[in-house]
Amino acid sequence: MEWEAVIGLEIHAQLATRSKIFSAASTAYGAPPNTQACAVDLGLPGVLPVLNAEAVRMAVKFGLATHSNIARRSVFARKNYFYPDLPKGYQISQYELPIVYDGWLDIELDEGETKRIGITRAHLEEDAGKSLHDAFEDMTGIDLNRAGTPLLEIVSEPDLRSAREAVAYMKKLHALVRYLEICDGNMQEGSFRCDANVSVRRRGEHRFGTRTEIKNVNSFRFVERAINYEIERQIDILESGGAVVQETRLYDSARDETRSMRTKEEANDYRYFPEPDLLPLVLDDAWIEEVGQTLPELPDAKKARFVDDYGLSPYDAGVLTATRELADYYEAVVAACGGTAKLAANWVMGELSGALNKAGLEIGASPVTAEALGGLLRRIEDNTISGKIAKQVFEAMWAGEGDADQIIDQRGLRQITDPAAIEAMIREVMEANPKQVEQYRAGQEKLFGFFVGQVMKASRGKANPAQVNAALKQLLAGD
């Protein structure tokens, strides 16, 4: 506990535009290498960049959603460096005057505490290409399809103090950009990736330690592991009398370690200067207000409404609003089943989420629609089937056997609610087990579960459990 970590994240969110930030080339994922890089992306002589207005609109949406300032005048710059996947020898980005600055995002910690994380800036830039190291023996291939893809780089203040806080912040941002529909958040495809700046200092100190940057981590789990490893590595160095070197490091997930990539560059190494081929970006208040009117209900507001309107716990509301798609699905289930909000929450978070995880599916690909699940819950509510039988019906619905009513009728699963029929089954069970009846009446009340099981077995699970319990208590008492 002598040491404290200081962490800041740089998140690169690929904006969900159909064309690139400075050209009309497609941004579609999965095309054959080097088929989506046009003359502008390659920086060929005589070509000029043209700014994609949709990318600007998406950046402003993000700024408004994070309580940030929107710059009425921002400037693009050239960031100069040499790398094989950077065909122009420079990247068009924003440096001194970004489009979004001075915002914040609240995260929830494990103890239920809320912590505010500052957002220093979010600026527009173009992506570089991709180096392919595994496709060729003893050579590296270059795929320039990504060159020119629009990115929003979101830079946090160094307000994070642990890997878990960093992951909570990253997950909150991930949910937000998906709610805003400005990024698909697909981490496997590189649409949402993270650079983590990590340093340590003795607890109580105000001066920051020397930081290292862990580059291009593309999963929540790996971000947490990489940061934890780096914190321990730096503490070991300092406690051994050494000094941490400012550098860029890569995380090796196979070895669960970070390793040096290159000495960390300073801003002057990139020789930033204003992009001569692009005018300053000037926005007016009316246009920004127009963009603000397109904002959806954001995650925090939706969570609060779910607590107020549906009577859910803050935890359940947080789970159900983790993605916009899941929240929309849940509300559609509530509408379809007649408003039984807690039952709907239990099924969406339980049976449905379990089936989706097992099948590796997103909520949008669920074989059971929200309306179909709502129909199943109606049959639980009106006592047509029990909760236990409902799970069998759900499995059949998932397998494509029809809706709840069809499956219930085809399989003869309607619940037995006739009091006379239930009483007859109970009496048969009691007559078949006279010794257990005698023991129960002598005080061995734990045998009650035995009788419930026997009655449910006799009814093939179709007897109404509440009615069985009530009638059993009465008959076993000898009334």
PyMOL commands that set and color helices and strands:
alter all, ss='L'
color gray80, all
select helices_A, chain A and resi 39-42+53-65+163-179+220-239+267-270+285-292+299-310+314-320+324-337+341-359+363-365+370-381+387-398+404-411+419-432+434-441+445-458+465-476
alter helices_A, ss='H'
color red, helices_A
select strands_A, chain A and resi 3-14+69-70+73-74+76-80+90-94+100-108+114-126+130-132+141-143+150-156+192-202+212-217+247-252+257-263+273-274+281-282
alter strands_A, ss='S'
color yellow, strands_A
deselect
rebuild
show_as cartoon
